[in-house]
Amino acid sequence: MNVIMTWQHFQDLLRHEMISGVVTTSVIRVVLAAILGGMIGLEREFKHRAAGLRTNMFICFGSALFTLLSAQLAGVPDAARIAAQIIPGIGFIGAGSILHTRGLTTGLTSAATLFVVASVGMAAGGGLYVTATFATAMVLAAQFLLGHLEETFNLKLLVTSYEVTGSSVDVVSNEVNRVLETQKRLMSNVATGNTGQHIRLQFDVEGCNRDQKELLRRLQASTVLDSAVSLGRVERE
């Protein structure tokens, strides 16, 4: 008898939510949050960040869900009580994405992105659809356009990997250091390999976009090195 009464009570509650539109509204909000968070996460995924598609999607989805629960469970007077706890929680996750190695601090952009993604989820969960969508567009524009402008106008230091070949490690290393001396740069993360025919030397160099292009030109113009190629950029934040 108790089971039947409980089941009927559950059906009545579900019917009431469906009639009042609470379920439909909640589903729309959390789905929108998941989509917007996924869009930002895709950009992070393309750049091979640790906080990628799923991380950003879950944070945005969870923030929207907590915002909904805050309004439904806490009541109107305390509607922001649960939602307010999202901010310190995201701060804790963001701090975990920041790494400090070899004197370089990385992950700051990822941490800031997680913070903004949480706010997008809260906006979607609160029914501010236009605000959440506009904020997502702003984040994507900043990630794609501003990064490109920083490189174009040589405002950002880039780390690029190179590979050169030559007759011996000493000859190749001395020639690369001679070229780097003109730009006041040093090699980092140096690795060597012997193919039996020549020596391969791989290394990273930090510098703006203009300096990287000039370095590659000088390496390729060297008569001591057999070959010199750029292996691409080492992405960092």
C-alpha positions, 0 to 999 in steps of 0.5 A: 500500500505504501509503495502504491501511494509513493508511486502515485505521489511521484506521478503527481509530482512529475505531472505537476512539473510537466504541466508547469513547464519546469522540466522543459525549461530545465532541460533547455537550460542545461542542454544549452549550457552543455552546447556552449561549454562544448564549443569553448571546450572544442577550441581548447581541445584543438590546442591540446589543452588538459582542460578540453572538451569534456572538462569545459562541457561538464563544468558549464553543464554542472554550473547550470544545474547547480544554478537551477537547483539553487533556485528550486531547492533553496527557495526565492529568499536564498536562491543564490546560496548554492550557486554562490558555492560554484565560484570557490569550487571552480577556483579550486579546479582552476588552481589545479590546471596551473603548473610552474615548471622550469621557471615558467608558469603555464595554464593561466589561460585554461584556468581563466577559461574554466572560470568564464565557462562556469559563469556561462553555465550559471547564465544559462541555468538562470535563463539568460540565454542571450547573455550566455551565448554572447559570452561564449562568442566573446570567449571564442573570439578572444581565443582565436583572434587575439592569439593571432594578433599577438603573433602577427604584431610580435607581442607574444614570445613563442617556443618553436622546435627545430631540427638540424643535421650535420657531420658531428654533434660538436660541429652542429651544436657550435654552428647553431649556437653561433647563429643564436648568438646574433639573437641573444637566444639559447637552445633548450630541451636539446636532444641528439640522434645518430642515423649513421649518416649524419647527426640530428639535433633537435632543440627549442628556442623562445622568441617572437614570430619575427625572430623565429622566421629570421632564425629559420632563415639563418639556419637554412642559409648556413653552409655548415649544416646539412639541413634545417627545418622547423618542427612547429610550435610548442604550445604554451599559455 
